[in-house]
Amino acid sequence: MEFHENQARKPFSGLVMLYHYFRRKAVNRQTVRRLRELSPEQLRDIGLSKHDISHWE
């Protein structure tokens, strides 16, 4: 068996997947935090309500 055949194809794929998972969660938390700061009129302008935001938490 050659040296290059014995190497893992994606040795850090698990770590990359974890990074993307936690990054996505952080972005979602930031989005919810900013949406909570909006008034009901502003939320209505973008087609949301306070009830819709609670589903993302």
Secondary structure as a PSIPRED ss2 file (coil, helix, strand):
# PSIPRED VFORMAT (PSIPRED V4.0)

   1 M C   1.000  0.000  0.000
   2 E C   1.000  0.000  0.000
   3 F C   1.000  0.000  0.000
   4 H H   0.000  1.000  0.000
   5 E H   0.000  1.000  0.000
   6 N H   0.000  1.000  0.000
   7 Q C   1.000  0.000  0.000
   8 A C   1.000  0.000  0.000
   9 R C   1.000  0.000  0.000
  10 K C   1.000  0.000  0.000
  11 P C   1.000  0.000  0.000
  12 F C   1.000  0.000  0.000
  13 S H   0.000  1.000  0.000
  14 G H   0.000  1.000  0.000
  15 L H   0.000  1.000  0.000
  16 V H   0.000  1.000  0.000
  17 M H   0.000  1.000  0.000
  18 L H   0.000  1.000  0.000
  19 Y H   0.000  1.000  0.000
  20 H H   0.000  1.000  0.000
  21 Y H   0.000  1.000  0.000
  22 F H   0.000  1.000  0.000
  23 R H   0.000  1.000  0.000
  24 R H   0.000  1.000  0.000
  25 K H   0.000  1.000  0.000
  26 A H   0.000  1.000  0.000
  27 V H   0.000  1.000  0.000
  28 N H   0.000  1.000  0.000
  29 R H   0.000  1.000  0.000
  30 Q H   0.000  1.000  0.000
  31 T H   0.000  1.000  0.000
  32 V H   0.000  1.000  0.000
  33 R H   0.000  1.000  0.000
  34 R H   0.000  1.000  0.000
  35 L H   0.000  1.000  0.000
  36 R H   0.000  1.000  0.000
  37 E C   1.000  0.000  0.000
  38 L C   1.000  0.000  0.000
  39 S C   1.000  0.000  0.000
  40 P H   0.000  1.000  0.000
  41 E H   0.000  1.000  0.000
  42 Q H   0.000  1.000  0.000
  43 L H   0.000  1.000  0.000
  44 R H   0.000  1.000  0.000
  45 D H   0.000  1.000  0.000
  46 I C   1.000  0.000  0.000
  47 G C   1.000  0.000  0.000
  48 L C   1.000  0.000  0.000
  49 S C   1.000  0.000  0.000
  50 K H   0.000  1.000  0.000
  51 H H   0.000  1.000  0.000
  52 D H   0.000  1.000  0.000
  53 I H   0.000  1.000  0.000
  54 S H   0.000  1.000  0.000
  55 H C   1.000  0.000  0.000
  56 W C   1.000  0.000  0.000
  57 E C   1.000  0.000  0.000
